[in-house]
Amino acid sequence: MSAPEAGSRPGIAGKRIVLGVCGGIAAYKAASLTSALVQAGAIVDVMLTDGARHFVQPLTFQALTKRPVHASVFEDWSEDFFGHVTLAREADLLVVAPATANTIARLAMGMTDDMLGAVALATVAPIVLAPAMEHHMWHHPATQANLDLLRARGVTVVAPESGRLASGYQGDGRLAGQPALLGAIRTALGRQGELHGRHIVVTAGGTQEPIDPVRFVGNRSTGQMGVALAEAAIDRGARVTLIAGPAVATVPQGPDVVRVGSAVEMQAAVEAAVADADALVMAAAVADFRPRNAAEQKIKKQPGQETLELSLVRNPDIVAGITRPGLIKIGFAAETEELLTNAARKLEGKGLDLIVANDAVATIGSSTSAATLIRPGAPPEALAEMPKERLAARIMTELVCLLPRQGGRNGAR
Ligand code: CTP
């Protein structure tokens, strides 16, 4: 039997996620995970183990999902709902959060005497397991051996965090935070996407060019577009390296993140990352100039001083300098005048396969963008204003078309 077609749109929206909740104190956190998934557009079916019912009520999850909550293999059967069989067949993903030591052991043994065990065995969808338990239970060789077995079968294990446990002790075993859970869920859902097997390097945010230890020359870019691009690439199954400037406040879970400060640091990180990459998506707002000499100590005002002159030198053009054959390069042009002429010049001058042009003032710091796509030798394509997440997904569709088919030029590397 083959896996059901995952919803055609990459990402969480429209996906059928079966969430198994086990009996640990972290069960209450499953409610906010459920809410986040529903808000992201997923259709969520919740299963509570007997243990979970000691901690949380089915009504909580029913209210959040607007769907029945399942507990037993023998309940809820109808003409078109065959219990665990239907849930398993329709699932795009099974998530177990929190997963207790007991459930982990039972899943490792393939036991099916509750709904969660039965669905886990009957589904061909990917499985994401987020353990949460007491410190010593987590470190016990039995638990770790069971997890090794499950990992070897392709299950994604989202490691718990260290910190204050419900017992009041410090230790390992806290349920991973929601960003980590959502990142693992996106990665698992995208696993078989069109960018599976590809390595995509994305840059995000502005660079900061030091004047002295506390001041810098910079710009207003927050990196929102680059972050959205990294997530969109993850949604299609790519391995992503996200090279992020200092103003990028929250980096998504899923990509390998490299933090950089200045343009020169970004250049070094990009050069290292593209060595085995299929594409470079250069969304960063790189400062064109940097102070010639950054002062080692904080610059002090002198009595009577009314002006300060900074001498700036040109930064390297990062994307233009990357000339590896076979690497697809996508750039951005944020302009305040003559958008198309300037963008077309950058497309050619920097050897890009695609440039995404937009109005600098309207775009920087905004959650939407009205972009124009410009490709070599083709007329520009103006897109309607849309959220940056949607534009990112659209750019990934372009990238899929630009990449040579797997097994061809890049795939043979
Ligand atoms: N870029 C780069 N290295 C630089 C400057 C820009 O790699 N030193 C990249 C950007 O990430 C973007 C594209 O080149 O993908 C265009 O950036 P932009 O700042 O619009 O163009 P510049 O070449 O800097 O030209 P100008 O600032 O003069 O408009």
Residues whose N, C-alpha, C, O or C-beta is under 5 A from the ligand:
A	BS01	CTP	M282 A283 A284 A285 V286 A287 D288 N315 P316 D317 I318 V319 A320 I330 G331 F332 A333 A334
